[in-house]
Amino acid sequence: MTIAVLLKQVPDTTAKISVNGGRVDESAVSKWSFSPYDEYALEAALQLKEVAGGELVAITAGPARCEKLLRDAAAVGADTLVHISAENVNDLDSIQIQKLLAAAVEKSGASVIFCGKQAADTNAGSTGPGVAELIGASCVTLVSEVAADGAGYTATRPSSSGHEKVGVSAPCVFAFDKGLTEMRRPNVRGIMMAKKKPIETWSVAYLGVDIGASSVNIDSHSPPAEKPPGQKFEGAESVSTVVGKLRDEANVI
Amino acid sequence: MPYEALDFYDVDSLLTEEERMVRDMVRDFVDEDVIPKIEYACRDGVFPDEWRVALGEMGVLGAPLEGYGCSGLSYTAYGVICRELERGDSGLRSFASVQGSLAMYPIWDFGSEEQKQHYLPKMASGEWIGCFGLTEPDYGSNPGDMITKAEDMGGHYLLNGAKMWITNGTIAQVAIVWAKLDGVIRGFIVEKDDPGFSAPEMKGKHSLKASVTSELVFQDCKIPKDRLLPNVEGLRGPFSCLNNARYGISWGAVGAAQACFDSARDYSLSRIQFTHPIASYQLVQNKLSWMLREITKAQLLAYHLGQKKDAGTWIPEQISLAKMNNVDIALEIAREARDIHGANGILDEYCIMRHMANLESVKTYEGTHDIHNLILGRHITGIQAFTREL
Protein backbone atom coordinates (compact mmCIF):
# COMPACT_ATOMS: atom_id res chain seq x y z
CA MET A 1 0.00 0.00 0.00
CA THR A 2 1.21 3.48 -0.79
CA ILE A 3 0.00 6.39 1.31
CA ALA A 4 0.35 9.89 -0.11
CA VAL A 5 0.39 13.05 1.97
CA LEU A 6 -0.26 16.31 0.15
CA LEU A 7 1.66 19.10 1.81
CA LYS A 8 1.74 22.83 1.29
CA GLN A 9 4.46 25.21 2.36
CA VAL A 10 3.00 28.44 3.73
CA PRO A 11 4.40 31.45 5.59
CA ASP A 12 4.81 30.47 9.24
CA THR A 13 1.91 31.65 11.36
CA THR A 14 4.38 33.77 13.34
CA ALA A 15 5.94 35.38 10.24
CA LYS A 16 5.18 38.99 9.46
CA ILE A 17 3.27 39.36 6.18
CA SER A 18 3.81 42.46 4.08
CA VAL A 19 2.03 43.46 0.89
CA ASN A 20 3.98 45.11 -1.88
CA GLY A 21 2.49 46.23 -5.20
CA GLY A 22 -0.79 44.47 -4.47
CA ARG A 23 0.85 41.13 -3.76
CA VAL A 24 2.11 39.41 -0.63
CA ASP A 25 5.85 39.96 -0.66
CA GLU A 26 7.20 36.41 -0.46
CA SER A 27 10.79 37.59 -0.30
CA ALA A 28 9.97 39.27 3.01
CA VAL A 29 8.63 36.09 4.61
CA SER A 30 11.18 35.17 7.27
CA LYS A 31 10.03 31.61 7.84
CA TRP A 32 8.14 29.03 5.78
CA SER A 33 6.46 26.06 7.43
CA PHE A 34 4.03 23.24 6.93
CA SER A 35 0.45 24.41 6.77
CA PRO A 36 -0.78 23.41 10.26
CA TYR A 37 -3.61 21.08 9.15
CA ASP A 38 -1.15 19.33 6.84
CA GLU A 39 0.94 18.55 9.92
CA TYR A 40 -1.99 16.70 11.44
CA ALA A 41 -2.51 14.86 8.16
CA LEU A 42 1.16 13.88 8.02
CA GLU A 43 1.18 12.65 11.61
CA ALA A 44 -1.99 10.59 11.06
CA ALA A 45 -0.50 9.13 7.89
CA LEU A 46 2.70 8.19 9.75
CA GLN A 47 0.63 6.48 12.43
CA LEU A 48 -1.40 4.59 9.82
CA LYS A 49 1.82 3.47 8.16
CA GLU A 50 3.16 2.22 11.48
CA VAL A 51 0.05 0.08 11.95
CA ALA A 52 -0.77 -0.96 8.41
CA GLY A 53 2.66 -0.85 6.79
CA GLY A 54 3.39 0.45 3.31
CA GLU A 55 5.21 3.38 1.79
CA LEU A 56 4.59 7.01 2.61
CA VAL A 57 5.10 9.48 -0.21
CA ALA A 58 5.12 13.20 0.54
CA ILE A 59 3.99 15.39 -2.37
CA THR A 60 4.13 19.15 -2.66
CA ALA A 61 3.70 21.60 -5.51
CA GLY A 62 5.54 24.90 -5.62
CA PRO A 63 8.85 26.65 -6.22
CA ALA A 64 12.29 25.42 -5.19
CA ARG A 65 11.88 26.64 -1.60
CA CYS A 66 9.42 23.75 -1.05
CA GLU A 67 12.26 21.22 -0.98
CA LYS A 68 12.87 22.20 2.64
CA LEU A 69 9.32 21.09 3.43
CA LEU A 70 9.96 17.68 1.90
CA ARG A 71 13.20 17.28 3.87
CA ASP A 72 11.29 18.09 7.04
CA ALA A 73 8.69 15.46 6.11
CA ALA A 74 11.46 12.93 5.49
CA ALA A 75 13.00 13.73 8.88
CA VAL A 76 9.84 12.54 10.62
CA GLY A 77 9.41 9.46 8.43
CA ALA A 78 8.25 10.11 4.85
CA ASP A 79 9.81 7.48 2.58
CA THR A 80 9.57 9.11 -0.84
CA LEU A 81 9.68 12.82 -1.64
CA VAL A 82 7.96 14.29 -4.68
CA HIS A 83 8.32 17.91 -5.66
CA ILE A 84 5.98 19.09 -8.40
CA SER A 85 8.07 21.92 -9.73
CA ALA A 86 5.84 24.96 -10.24
CA GLU A 87 7.66 28.27 -9.87
CA ASN A 88 4.43 30.06 -10.84
CA VAL A 89 2.31 28.31 -8.22
CA ASN A 90 0.69 31.60 -7.18
CA ASP A 91 -0.65 32.10 -10.71
CA LEU A 92 -2.43 28.74 -10.69
CA ASP A 93 -5.98 28.41 -9.45
CA SER A 94 -7.16 25.67 -7.08
CA ILE A 95 -8.38 23.36 -9.85
CA GLN A 96 -5.08 23.59 -11.72
CA ILE A 97 -3.20 22.67 -8.57
CA GLN A 98 -5.57 19.81 -7.89
CA LYS A 99 -4.92 18.50 -11.40
CA LEU A 100 -1.17 18.52 -10.74
CA LEU A 101 -1.56 16.84 -7.35
CA ALA A 102 -3.99 14.25 -8.73
CA ALA A 103 -1.59 13.39 -11.55
CA ALA A 104 1.28 13.03 -9.06
CA VAL A 105 -0.84 10.86 -6.78
CA GLU A 106 -1.70 8.57 -9.66
CA LYS A 107 1.92 8.42 -10.77
CA SER A 108 3.00 7.54 -7.23
CA GLY A 109 0.56 4.65 -7.11
CA ALA A 110 -0.96 5.86 -3.83
CA SER A 111 -4.47 4.74 -3.02
CA VAL A 112 -4.85 6.39 0.39
CA ILE A 113 -4.34 10.14 0.44
CA PHE A 114 -4.02 12.47 3.40
CA CYS A 115 -4.13 16.27 3.28
CA GLY A 116 -5.12 19.23 5.45
CA LYS A 117 -8.69 20.49 5.24
CA GLN A 118 -7.41 23.89 4.10
CA ALA A 119 -4.12 25.73 3.74
CA ALA A 120 -3.21 28.41 6.25
CA ASP A 121 -2.50 31.01 3.54
CA THR A 122 -5.31 30.76 0.98
CA ASN A 123 -7.83 28.86 3.14
CA ALA A 124 -9.59 27.67 -0.04
CA GLY A 125 -10.30 24.25 1.43
CA SER A 126 -10.75 22.56 -1.92
CA THR A 127 -7.68 20.34 -2.30
CA GLY A 128 -9.07 17.19 -0.65
CA PRO A 129 -12.44 17.06 -2.41
CA GLY A 130 -10.92 18.32 -5.68
CA VAL A 131 -8.20 15.66 -5.86
CA ALA A 132 -10.72 12.98 -4.81
CA GLU A 133 -13.01 14.00 -7.65
CA LEU A 134 -10.22 13.91 -10.21
CA ILE A 135 -8.96 10.46 -9.25
CA GLY A 136 -12.40 9.00 -8.55
CA ALA A 137 -11.79 8.46 -4.85
CA SER A 138 -14.03 8.67 -1.80
CA CYS A 139 -13.45 11.77 0.28
CA VAL A 140 -13.96 12.37 3.98
CA THR A 141 -13.45 15.92 5.21
CA LEU A 142 -12.77 17.46 8.65
CA VAL A 143 -11.15 14.20 9.75
CA SER A 144 -9.50 13.91 13.16
CA GLU A 145 -8.52 10.24 13.12
CA VAL A 146 -8.11 7.39 10.63
CA ALA A 147 -7.96 3.70 11.51
CA ALA A 148 -7.38 0.69 9.28
CA ASP A 149 -10.13 -1.84 9.78
CA GLY A 150 -9.14 -4.75 7.59
CA ALA A 151 -11.28 -4.16 4.54
CA GLY A 152 -10.91 -0.39 4.47
CA TYR A 153 -10.54 2.63 6.71
CA THR A 154 -12.64 4.30 9.33
CA ALA A 155 -12.39 8.07 9.57
CA THR A 156 -13.67 10.09 12.53
CA ARG A 157 -15.24 13.46 11.76
CA PRO A 158 -17.61 15.82 13.58
CA SER A 159 -21.36 15.47 13.18
CA SER A 160 -24.30 17.48 14.42
CA SER A 161 -24.55 15.25 17.49
CA GLY A 162 -20.85 14.78 18.28
CA HIS A 163 -18.65 12.57 16.14
CA GLU A 164 -19.38 10.13 13.38
CA LYS A 165 -17.26 7.35 12.00
CA VAL A 166 -17.24 7.00 8.23
CA GLY A 167 -16.09 3.78 6.61
CA VAL A 168 -14.44 4.00 3.21
CA SER A 169 -12.33 1.79 1.01
CA ALA A 170 -9.40 2.75 -1.16
CA PRO A 171 -8.99 4.85 -3.16
CA CYS A 172 -9.88 7.46 -0.59
CA VAL A 173 -8.88 10.98 0.47
CA PHE A 174 -8.88 12.21 4.08
CA ALA A 175 -8.89 16.00 4.54
CA PHE A 176 -7.70 16.65 8.07
CA ASP A 177 -8.96 19.04 10.66
CA LYS A 178 -7.07 19.21 13.95
CA GLY A 179 -6.03 15.62 14.60
CA LEU A 180 -5.58 13.77 17.86
CA THR A 181 -1.82 14.25 18.08
CA GLU A 182 0.49 17.01 16.98
CA MET A 183 3.15 16.20 14.45
CA ARG A 184 6.06 14.39 16.04
CA ARG A 185 9.37 16.16 16.50
CA PRO A 186 12.14 14.78 14.29
CA ASN A 187 15.33 13.40 15.77
CA VAL A 188 18.94 13.61 14.62
CA ARG A 189 18.81 10.16 13.04
CA GLY A 190 15.77 11.19 10.98
CA ILE A 191 17.41 14.45 9.97
CA MET A 192 20.59 12.67 8.84
CA MET A 193 18.57 10.19 6.79
CA ALA A 194 16.48 12.99 5.31
CA LYS A 195 19.64 14.64 4.03
CA LYS A 196 20.50 11.57 1.96
CA LYS A 197 17.01 11.02 0.60
CA PRO A 198 16.59 11.99 -3.07
CA ILE A 199 13.82 14.38 -4.02
CA GLU A 200 12.00 13.43 -7.19
CA THR A 201 11.25 16.60 -9.12
CA TRP A 202 8.34 16.25 -11.49
CA SER A 203 7.63 19.05 -13.93
CA VAL A 204 4.18 19.81 -15.26
CA ALA A 205 5.32 18.47 -18.64
CA TYR A 206 6.65 15.27 -17.06
CA LEU A 207 3.29 14.69 -15.36
CA GLY A 208 1.71 15.03 -18.81
CA VAL A 209 -1.42 16.69 -17.57
CA ASP A 210 -3.29 19.49 -19.27
CA ILE A 211 -4.11 21.90 -16.49
CA GLY A 212 -5.81 24.41 -18.81
CA ALA A 213 -5.95 28.09 -18.08
CA SER A 214 -6.57 29.67 -14.71
CA SER A 215 -10.20 30.58 -14.22
CA VAL A 216 -9.43 32.86 -11.31
CA ASN A 217 -7.73 36.21 -11.50
CA ILE A 218 -6.58 37.79 -8.26
CA ASP A 219 -6.76 41.57 -8.58
CA SER A 220 -4.72 42.36 -5.52
CA HIS A 221 -3.85 41.34 -2.01
CA SER A 222 -4.32 43.77 0.81
CA PRO A 223 -3.37 43.58 4.47
CA PRO A 224 -6.20 43.32 6.99
CA ALA A 225 -7.68 46.70 7.92
CA GLU A 226 -6.16 48.12 11.06
CA LYS A 227 -8.29 47.61 14.09
CA PRO A 228 -10.00 50.84 15.21
CA PRO A 229 -8.56 52.12 18.47
CA GLY A 230 -10.28 50.87 21.61
CA GLN A 231 -12.53 53.09 23.66
CA LYS A 232 -11.81 53.71 27.30
CA PHE A 233 -14.46 54.38 29.94
CA GLU A 234 -13.72 55.19 33.54
CA GLY A 235 -15.82 55.70 36.65
CA ALA A 236 -19.15 54.38 37.85
CA GLU A 237 -21.11 56.96 35.85
CA SER A 238 -19.97 55.37 32.58
CA VAL A 239 -21.71 52.05 33.31
CA SER A 240 -24.91 52.89 31.45
CA THR A 241 -22.94 54.11 28.41
CA VAL A 242 -20.85 50.93 28.37
CA VAL A 243 -23.93 48.72 28.72
CA GLY A 244 -25.62 50.62 25.90
CA LYS A 245 -22.63 50.18 23.61
CA LEU A 246 -22.28 46.49 24.42
CA ARG A 247 -25.98 46.01 23.64
CA ASP A 248 -26.45 48.25 20.63
CA GLU A 249 -23.04 48.38 18.94
CA ALA A 250 -21.20 45.20 19.92
CA ASN A 251 -24.36 43.08 20.15
CA VAL A 252 -22.84 40.96 22.88
CA ILE A 253 -25.55 41.35 25.53
CA MET B 1 5.70 37.25 21.40
CA PRO B 2 7.38 34.35 19.58
CA TYR B 3 11.14 34.15 20.05
CA GLU B 4 13.17 35.83 17.32
CA ALA B 5 16.80 34.78 17.37
CA LEU B 6 19.01 37.76 16.64
CA ASP B 7 21.25 36.93 13.67
CA PHE B 8 22.30 40.32 12.35
CA TYR B 9 25.02 38.98 10.05
CA ASP B 10 23.03 35.95 8.86
CA VAL B 11 25.61 33.67 10.44
CA ASP B 12 23.14 30.78 10.40
CA SER B 13 23.08 30.95 6.61
CA LEU B 14 26.60 29.50 6.83
CA LEU B 15 25.26 26.36 8.51
CA THR B 16 24.51 23.27 6.45
CA GLU B 17 20.87 22.37 5.83
CA GLU B 18 21.29 19.48 8.28
CA GLU B 19 22.65 21.83 10.95
CA ARG B 20 19.71 24.17 10.44
CA MET B 21 17.27 21.27 10.77
CA VAL B 22 18.93 20.26 14.03
CA ARG B 23 18.67 23.88 15.16
CA ASP B 24 14.95 24.00 14.38
CA MET B 25 14.36 20.70 16.16
CA VAL B 26 16.06 21.86 19.37
CA ARG B 27 14.51 25.33 19.17
CA ASP B 28 11.07 23.75 18.88
CA PHE B 29 11.79 21.54 21.91
CA VAL B 30 12.88 24.56 23.94
CA ASP B 31 9.81 26.58 22.89
CA GLU B 32 7.33 23.82 23.60
CA ASP B 33 8.79 21.80 26.45
CA VAL B 34 11.30 24.00 28.25
CA ILE B 35 10.14 27.63 28.31
CA PRO B 36 6.68 26.80 29.75
CA LYS B 37 8.26 24.79 32.59
CA ILE B 38 11.59 26.39 33.34
CA GLU B 39 10.47 28.81 36.04
CA TYR B 40 8.66 26.05 37.93
CA ALA B 41 11.73 23.83 37.65
CA CYS B 42 13.84 26.67 39.09
CA ARG B 43 11.45 27.33 41.94
CA ASP B 44 11.41 23.62 42.81
CA GLY B 45 15.14 23.23 42.22
CA VAL B 46 14.74 20.20 39.97
CA PHE B 47 15.85 19.09 36.54
CA PRO B 48 12.63 17.73 34.96
CA ASP B 49 13.16 14.11 34.02
CA GLU B 50 11.16 14.47 30.80
CA TRP B 51 13.91 16.75 29.48
CA ARG B 52 16.39 13.88 29.88
CA VAL B 53 14.03 11.64 27.91
CA ALA B 54 13.48 14.24 25.18
CA LEU B 55 17.21 14.97 24.78
CA GLY B 56 17.83 11.25 24.37
CA GLU B 57 15.00 10.83 21.87
CA MET B 58 16.20 13.76 19.80
CA GLY B 59 19.68 12.20 19.68
CA VAL B 60 21.59 15.28 20.86
CA LEU B 61 23.49 13.68 23.76
CA GLY B 62 27.11 13.12 22.76
CA ALA B 63 26.05 14.41 19.33
CA PRO B 64 29.53 14.87 17.80
CA LEU B 65 30.73 11.38 18.79
CA GLU B 66 30.72 8.64 16.14
CA GLY B 67 29.38 5.13 16.66
CA TYR B 68 28.09 3.36 19.79
CA GLY B 69 24.62 4.82 19.32
CA CYS B 70 25.90 8.40 19.04
CA SER B 71 24.79 10.70 16.25
CA GLY B 72 28.12 11.67 14.67
CA LEU B 73 27.09 15.25 13.95
CA SER B 74 29.60 18.00 13.24
CA TYR B 75 31.05 20.04 16.11
CA THR B 76 29.32 23.01 14.53
CA ALA B 77 25.99 21.19 14.93
CA TYR B 78 26.92 20.39 18.54
CA GLY B 79 27.55 24.10 19.08
CA VAL B 80 24.16 24.97 17.58
CA ILE B 81 22.52 22.45 19.93
CA CYS B 82 24.23 24.08 22.92
CA ARG B 83 23.15 27.54 21.76
CA GLU B 84 19.52 26.55 21.40
CA LEU B 85 19.45 24.68 24.72
CA GLU B 86 21.03 27.57 26.59
CA ARG B 87 18.51 29.98 25.05
CA GLY B 88 16.14 27.99 27.26
CA ASP B 89 18.36 27.73 30.32
CA SER B 90 22.04 27.31 31.15
CA GLY B 91 21.09 24.42 33.46
CA LEU B 92 19.61 22.51 30.53
CA ARG B 93 22.70 23.11 28.42
CA SER B 94 24.88 22.12 31.38
CA PHE B 95 23.07 18.78 31.57
CA ALA B 96 23.79 18.12 27.90
CA SER B 97 27.40 19.40 28.10
CA VAL B 98 28.23 17.21 31.07
CA GLN B 99 26.57 14.15 29.58
CA GLY B 100 28.15 14.51 26.16
CA SER B 101 31.49 16.26 26.57
CA LEU B 102 32.46 15.34 30.12
CA ALA B 103 31.04 11.87 30.69
CA MET B 104 30.57 10.24 27.27
CA TYR B 105 33.59 11.79 25.57
CA PRO B 106 36.25 10.35 27.94
CA ILE B 107 34.74 6.88 27.61
CA TRP B 108 34.65 7.31 23.82
CA ASP B 109 38.23 8.63 23.56
CA PHE B 110 40.04 6.92 26.46
CA GLY B 111 37.87 3.90 27.27
CA SER B 112 38.30 0.24 26.35
CA GLU B 113 36.14 -1.29 23.61
CA GLU B 114 34.10 -3.08 26.29
CA GLN B 115 33.58 0.16 28.21
CA LYS B 116 32.42 1.97 25.06
CA GLN B 117 29.95 -0.75 24.16
CA HIS B 118 28.64 -1.02 27.69
CA TYR B 119 28.14 2.65 28.53
CA LEU B 120 27.83 4.80 25.41
CA PRO B 121 24.57 3.53 23.83
CA LYS B 122 22.68 3.89 27.11
CA MET B 123 24.15 7.35 27.69
CA ALA B 124 23.37 8.50 24.14
CA SER B 125 19.74 7.50 24.59
CA GLY B 126 19.58 9.29 27.95
CA GLU B 127 18.78 6.07 29.81
CA TRP B 128 21.91 6.53 31.92
CA ILE B 129 23.00 9.96 33.14
CA GLY B 130 26.68 10.71 33.52
CA CYS B 131 28.66 13.19 35.62
CA PHE B 132 32.29 14.30 35.80
CA GLY B 133 34.30 14.53 39.00
CA LEU B 134 37.40 16.70 38.77
CA THR B 135 36.93 19.75 41.03
CA GLU B 136 37.46 19.26 44.75
CA PRO B 137 36.51 21.48 47.70
CA ASP B 138 40.07 22.86 47.90
CA TYR B 139 41.18 22.37 44.28
CA GLY B 140 39.20 24.26 41.66
CA SER B 141 41.42 26.16 39.23
CA ASN B 142 44.30 23.97 40.35
CA PRO B 143 43.08 20.41 39.76
CA GLY B 144 46.60 19.04 39.41
CA ASP B 145 47.02 19.08 43.18
CA MET B 146 43.86 17.04 43.76
CA ILE B 147 43.69 14.91 46.89
CA THR B 148 41.35 12.13 45.72
CA LYS B 149 43.39 9.00 45.26
CA ALA B 150 43.02 5.47 44.02
CA GLU B 151 44.91 2.47 45.37
CA ASP B 152 45.48 -0.74 43.50
CA MET B 153 44.38 -3.46 45.90
CA GLY B 154 45.18 -6.30 43.50
CA GLY B 155 41.64 -7.43 42.70
CA HIS B 156 40.08 -3.95 42.76
CA TYR B 157 40.77 -0.24 43.17
CA LEU B 158 39.99 1.64 46.36
CA LEU B 159 38.95 5.29 45.94
CA ASN B 160 39.14 7.87 48.72
CA GLY B 161 38.42 11.58 48.56
CA ALA B 162 35.67 14.05 47.62
CA LYS B 163 34.60 16.04 44.59
CA MET B 164 32.47 19.18 44.63
CA TRP B 165 30.33 21.25 42.26
CA ILE B 166 29.43 18.19 40.21
CA THR B 167 26.57 18.77 37.75
CA ASN B 168 24.16 15.79 37.53
CA GLY B 169 25.99 14.05 40.43
CA THR B 170 23.00 12.92 42.48
CA ILE B 171 20.96 11.76 39.47
CA ALA B 172 23.84 10.09 37.62
CA GLN B 173 24.25 6.35 37.13
CA VAL B 174 27.80 6.83 35.89
CA ALA B 175 30.53 9.12 37.24
CA ILE B 176 33.84 9.76 35.50
CA VAL B 177 36.14 10.41 38.43
CA TRP B 178 39.69 11.69 38.17
CA ALA B 179 41.95 10.47 40.95
CA LYS B 180 45.67 9.94 41.56
CA LEU B 181 46.94 6.39 41.20
CA ASP B 182 50.54 6.21 42.35
CA GLY B 183 50.68 10.00 42.02
CA VAL B 184 49.41 10.04 38.41
CA ILE B 185 45.95 11.38 37.50
CA ARG B 186 43.80 8.61 36.02
CA GLY B 187 40.13 8.37 35.03
CA PHE B 188 37.79 5.87 36.71
CA ILE B 189 34.22 4.91 35.92
CA VAL B 190 32.25 4.83 39.17
CA GLU B 191 28.69 3.51 39.20
CA LYS B 192 25.91 4.79 41.40
CA ASP B 193 25.69 1.68 43.57
CA ASP B 194 29.39 1.10 44.11
CA PRO B 195 30.04 0.52 47.84
CA GLY B 196 31.51 3.55 49.59
CA PHE B 197 30.20 6.03 46.99
CA SER B 198 27.59 8.68 47.77
CA ALA B 199 26.50 11.84 45.92
CA PRO B 200 24.61 14.24 48.20
CA GLU B 201 22.96 17.18 46.45
CA MET B 202 24.17 20.72 47.16
CA LYS B 203 21.23 22.96 48.00
CA GLY B 204 20.69 26.71 48.25
CA LYS B 205 21.98 27.85 44.86
CA HIS B 206 20.91 31.23 43.48
CA SER B 207 22.13 30.09 40.05
CA LEU B 208 21.54 27.08 37.78
CA LYS B 209 18.54 26.27 39.94
CA ALA B 210 17.05 23.84 37.43
CA SER B 211 20.28 21.83 37.41
CA VAL B 212 21.36 19.24 39.96
CA THR B 213 24.71 20.06 41.63
CA SER B 214 26.30 17.57 43.98
CA GLU B 215 29.25 16.43 46.00
CA LEU B 216 30.78 13.05 45.23
CA VAL B 217 32.11 11.31 48.32
CA PHE B 218 34.38 8.23 48.19
CA GLN B 219 35.01 6.41 51.45
CA ASP B 220 36.94 3.24 50.76
CA CYS B 221 34.94 3.04 47.54
CA LYS B 222 35.68 -0.32 45.95
CA ILE B 223 35.52 -0.49 42.15
CA PRO B 224 36.42 -3.34 39.78
CA LYS B 225 39.69 -3.21 37.88
CA ASP B 226 37.96 -2.92 34.49
CA ARG B 227 36.63 0.54 35.36
CA LEU B 228 39.95 2.32 34.85
CA LEU B 229 40.02 4.34 31.61
CA PRO B 230 43.05 2.62 30.07
CA ASN B 231 44.12 5.10 27.44
CA VAL B 232 45.00 8.36 29.20
CA GLU B 233 47.22 9.56 32.01
CA GLY B 234 47.66 12.98 33.61
CA LEU B 235 45.71 16.22 33.23
CA ARG B 236 45.43 15.69 29.48
CA GLY B 237 42.44 13.41 30.23
CA PRO B 238 40.18 15.86 32.03
CA PHE B 239 41.42 18.82 29.97
CA SER B 240 40.48 17.07 26.70
CA CYS B 241 36.94 16.75 28.03
CA LEU B 242 36.90 20.35 29.20
CA ASN B 243 38.03 21.60 25.80
CA ASN B 244 34.90 20.13 24.24
CA ALA B 245 32.60 21.35 26.98
CA ARG B 246 34.11 24.85 26.90
CA TYR B 247 33.65 24.91 23.14
CA GLY B 248 29.95 24.14 23.65
CA ILE B 249 29.69 26.87 26.27
CA SER B 250 31.02 29.44 23.80
CA TRP B 251 27.94 28.70 21.68
CA GLY B 252 25.60 28.29 24.63
CA ALA B 253 26.38 31.75 25.97
CA VAL B 254 25.25 33.20 22.63
CA GLY B 255 21.86 31.55 23.14
CA ALA B 256 21.45 33.06 26.61
CA ALA B 257 22.48 36.47 25.24
CA GLN B 258 20.03 36.18 22.33
CA ALA B 259 17.22 35.38 24.76
CA CYS B 260 18.05 38.43 26.88
CA PHE B 261 18.31 40.68 23.81
CA ASP B 262 14.97 39.42 22.49
CA SER B 263 13.28 40.15 25.79
CA ALA B 264 14.91 43.59 26.14
CA ARG B 265 13.93 44.65 22.61
CA ASP B 266 10.32 43.56 23.05
CA TYR B 267 10.05 45.14 26.47
CA SER B 268 11.57 48.44 25.42
CA LEU B 269 9.18 48.71 22.48
CA SER B 270 6.11 48.13 24.62
CA ARG B 271 7.09 49.97 27.80
CA ILE B 272 5.81 53.55 27.70
CA GLN B 273 7.43 56.21 29.85
CA PHE B 274 7.09 59.96 29.36
CA THR B 275 4.40 59.11 26.73
CA HIS B 276 6.80 57.26 24.40
CA PRO B 277 8.24 53.72 24.24
CA ILE B 278 11.52 53.62 26.12
CA ALA B 279 13.02 52.10 22.93
CA SER B 280 12.72 55.56 21.41
CA TYR B 281 15.23 57.02 23.86
CA GLN B 282 18.88 57.28 22.98
CA LEU B 283 20.19 55.72 26.19
CA VAL B 284 18.11 52.57 25.61
CA GLN B 285 19.02 52.40 21.92
CA ASN B 286 22.67 52.65 22.87
CA LYS B 287 22.29 49.62 25.12
CA LEU B 288 20.42 47.62 22.48
CA SER B 289 22.91 48.41 19.75
CA TRP B 290 25.78 47.46 22.06
CA MET B 291 24.06 44.12 22.70
CA LEU B 292 23.59 43.55 18.99
CA ARG B 293 27.23 44.38 18.36
CA GLU B 294 28.56 42.00 20.99
CA ILE B 295 26.18 39.15 20.08
CA THR B 296 27.17 39.43 16.43
CA LYS B 297 30.86 39.24 17.29
CA ALA B 298 30.25 36.30 19.63
CA GLN B 299 28.30 34.46 16.94
CA LEU B 300 31.13 34.84 14.45
CA LEU B 301 33.67 33.71 17.05
CA ALA B 302 31.63 30.59 17.89
CA TYR B 303 30.93 29.74 14.26
CA HIS B 304 34.54 30.07 13.15
CA LEU B 305 35.75 28.06 16.13
CA GLY B 306 33.22 25.39 15.14
CA GLN B 307 34.68 25.28 11.66
CA LYS B 308 38.14 24.92 13.15
CA LYS B 309 36.93 22.12 15.44
CA ASP B 310 35.46 20.32 12.45
CA ALA B 311 38.63 20.87 10.40
CA GLY B 312 40.85 19.79 13.32
CA THR B 313 42.88 23.01 13.16
CA TRP B 314 42.00 24.40 16.60
CA ILE B 315 44.20 25.00 19.60
CA PRO B 316 42.91 25.03 23.21
CA GLU B 317 43.76 28.73 23.59
CA GLN B 318 41.21 29.55 20.87
CA ILE B 319 38.57 27.76 22.92
CA SER B 320 39.64 29.73 26.01
CA LEU B 321 39.17 33.00 24.15
CA ALA B 322 35.70 32.07 22.87
CA LYS B 323 34.46 30.67 26.19
CA MET B 324 35.76 33.66 28.11
CA ASN B 325 34.54 36.32 25.70
CA ASN B 326 31.12 34.88 24.96
CA VAL B 327 30.19 34.20 28.57
CA ASP B 328 31.52 37.61 29.58
CA ILE B 329 29.40 39.47 27.03
CA ALA B 330 26.36 37.28 27.70
CA LEU B 331 26.53 38.14 31.39
CA GLU B 332 26.92 41.85 30.65
CA ILE B 333 24.02 41.66 28.17
CA ALA B 334 21.86 39.96 30.80
CA ARG B 335 22.71 42.73 33.27
CA GLU B 336 21.92 45.48 30.75
CA ALA B 337 18.71 43.68 29.78
CA ARG B 338 17.74 43.56 33.44
CA ASP B 339 18.34 47.28 33.60
CA ILE B 340 16.15 47.96 30.55
CA HIS B 341 13.33 45.92 32.12
CA GLY B 342 13.39 48.17 35.18
CA ALA B 343 11.63 46.67 38.20
CA ASN B 344 9.89 44.12 35.97
CA GLY B 345 13.31 42.70 35.26
CA ILE B 346 13.50 41.01 38.65
CA LEU B 347 10.35 38.96 38.03
CA ASP B 348 10.40 35.41 36.72
CA GLU B 349 7.84 36.52 34.12
CA TYR B 350 10.96 37.50 32.16
CA CYS B 351 13.92 35.22 31.49
CA ILE B 352 16.67 37.75 32.00
CA MET B 353 17.42 37.62 35.72
CA ARG B 354 17.43 33.82 35.56
CA HIS B 355 19.94 33.96 32.70
CA MET B 356 21.95 36.58 34.59
CA ALA B 357 22.17 34.42 37.71
CA ASN B 358 22.98 31.33 35.63
CA LEU B 359 25.73 33.08 33.73
CA GLU B 360 27.51 33.97 36.98
CA SER B 361 28.10 30.22 37.34
CA VAL B 362 28.96 29.76 33.70
CA LYS B 363 31.57 32.52 34.00
CA THR B 364 33.18 30.59 36.84
CA TYR B 365 32.89 26.95 35.82
CA GLU B 366 34.88 25.14 33.15
CA GLY B 367 37.84 27.43 33.71
CA THR B 368 37.12 30.76 35.34
CA HIS B 369 37.22 33.95 33.32
CA ASP B 370 40.57 34.83 34.90
CA ILE B 371 42.10 31.42 34.33
CA HIS B 372 41.27 31.68 30.63
CA ASN B 373 43.07 35.03 30.60
CA LEU B 374 46.09 33.33 32.12
CA ILE B 375 45.92 30.59 29.49
CA LEU B 376 46.01 33.32 26.83
CA GLY B 377 48.73 35.18 28.73
CA ARG B 378 50.90 32.06 28.69
CA HIS B 379 50.20 31.65 24.98
CA ILE B 380 51.23 35.23 24.23
CA THR B 381 54.31 35.44 26.42
CA GLY B 382 55.41 31.88 26.90
CA ILE B 383 55.42 32.52 30.66
CA GLN B 384 52.90 30.73 32.85
CA ALA B 385 51.40 32.91 35.57
CA PHE B 386 49.21 30.38 37.33
CA THR B 387 51.64 29.84 40.17
CA ARG B 388 54.95 31.05 41.51
CA GLU B 389 57.30 30.50 44.39
CA LEU B 390 56.29 32.90 47.14
Interface residues (C-beta under 8 A of the other chain):
Chain A: T14 K68 R71 D72 A75 R185 P186 N187 V188 R189 I191 M192 A194 K195
Chain B: P2 E17 E18 M21 V22 M25 D28 F29 E57 M58 G59 V60 A63 S71 G72 L73
